[in-house]
Amino acid sequence: MRPSAMLRSHLIAVADRRTTSALYGTHRAALVDYAAGIVGGRAQAEDVVQDAWLRIEQVERGRMLEEPLRYFYRVVRNLALDRRRALKRETRQDGTDSTAEIAEIQDEAPSPEDVALDRDELKRVVERMATLPERTRTALIMHRVEGRKLREIAEHLGISIALAHALVADGMRHCGRAVAR
């Protein structure tokens, strides 16, 4: 590898770690909340998020992450599920009453009230989306529902990637107002 290519590769890796570090700082509380819902406690959730960060740092040394936040959530979920399974195994092995400890683990199913609130919120968002211009609505659905990349949206609509990004951002802001009520 030529020295200039090695330097470019190194700079990209450093920039990627900075991006992921910023994501960690920005989304840490949400990641802990997410993990706490799985493991059943904030202390264990803090450990899970820290472990996830360490693993992601290792992965970043070998390759650039395409969607670091999505990857971060996946690693947190997997580690949290592993931790919960380990807790269940330990409970069964030490002979204590596992039903009491398992009852402490938070139920993952949403309450009927949460389901009703979420349905109402979804209805407001769908109504709000119907008021969007066609191109903005198409870009938003392609990105947020279908998981398409901005490049794909731009190609489909025959626009620039920057305009595709602007359309998705406008649609998100517009629909976010329905949720903010």
N, C-alpha and C positions, 0 to 999 in steps of 0.2 A: 504494500500500500504506500502510495506517495505521501510525503510529509504534509502537503496541503490537504489531501483527502483525510489523513489521520487527524489533523487539526479540526477540519470541518466536522468529522464524526464526533470528536471529543466535545466540540461546542454544542452540537445538537444534543448530545447526552446530558450535558450540564443544563441546557435550557429546558429539557424535558423534566429533569429532576426539580428544577425551580418551579415549573408549572405544577407538578404533582405536589410539591411542598405547599404551594399556594392553595391548591385544592384541599389538602389536608387541613390547613389552617382555617379555610373558609367553611368546610363542611364537617369538621370534627364533631360538633355537637349533634348534627343530624345523624351522622354515622353511629355515634354512641347511642342515641335514641333508638335507631334501627336495631342495633345489636342487643340493646336492653330488652326489646320486645321478644327477642328469640331466647336469650339466656335467662331472662327473668330478674336481672338485677343490674344496677348501674356499675357496680365495682367490677363485675365480670365483663361487662360491656366495654369498660375503659381498657381492660386488658386485651380484649379481642381487637379493638381498634388499633391499639399500639402494636400488637402482633402483626396485624394486617399491614400497617405502615412499614414495618421492618421487612416483611416479605416483598412488598412492592418495591422498596428500595433495592433489594437484591435483583428482582426481575429487571428493573430499569438499567442496571449495569450491563445487561446482556442485549437488551433491545429497547426500541422506542415504543411506548404504549400509544395505541391509536385513540382509544377512548378511556383515559385514565380514571375518570370519576365512576364510570360504569364498572370498570375493572375493580376499583376500590370497593364498591358496594358488593360485588360478587365475592371478593376475598373475605370481606367482613361477614357476609352471610354464611359462607362455608365454614369459617373458623367458629362462628357462633353456634352453628348446628353441631360441629364436632365437640365443642365444649359442653353443650347440652347433653349429647349422647354420653360423653364421659361421665358427667354427673349422674346420669341414670344408672350407668354400669357400676359406679362406685357405691351408690346407694344400695343396689341389689347385693353386691359382694360383701359389704360390711354387716349385713343382716338386720339393719334397722328397718323400720316400717317405711317402705318406699312410697306408700300412698300419700302420706303426709308431706313428704318432700316433693313428690311429683305435683301435688296440688299447689305448691308454691310457685311452680313454673307457670308463667303467664300463658293463658290460652291464646292461641294465635287467631282464632276466629273473632271477627269483629262483633260487637254487640248489636242487637237489633236497632238501637238508637243510632249507632254509628252508620249502619247500613242505610237507614232512612235519610240521615243527613248527607251522606255521600251521594245517594241517588238524587236528592234535591239539588246538590251542588253540580252534579253532572248535567242535570236538566238545564240549569241556568247557563252552563258553559255551552251546551249544544245550541240553545236559543241564541246566545251571544255570537256563536260562530256563524249562524245563519245570516247575521247582519253584516258579515265581512264581505268585501268584494271577492268575486270568484277566484281570482288569481291568488289573493292572500289566503283564502280558505283552502285552496288546493295545496299551496306550499305548506301551510300549517299541518294539514292532515298527512301529507306525505312525510313530513319530518317527525311529528310527535306521535302519530298513530301507526304509520307504516315503518317508522325507523329509518327512513331514507336519509342519505347524506345530502348536504347542500349542493354538492356537485351534481348529483342525480336530479335534484329538483330544478336546478338551473338548466340542465340539458332538456328536461321534460317540458319546461315552460319557455325555453328559448331565451333565457335571460342570463345575466352575469351572476356569478356566485355571490358577489356583494349584494346584489338586489334580492337574490333568494334569501340571504341572511336577513336583510331588512324586512322582507315580507313576513318571514317566520317571527321575527322579533315583534313586529307590529301586531300580528295575530295573537301572540302570547300576551302582550300588554292588554289588548282589547278583551280577550277572554279572562285575563286575570282580574279585571274589574268586576266580573260576574261573581268571582269567588270572594273578593274582598268585601262584599256586602256584609 
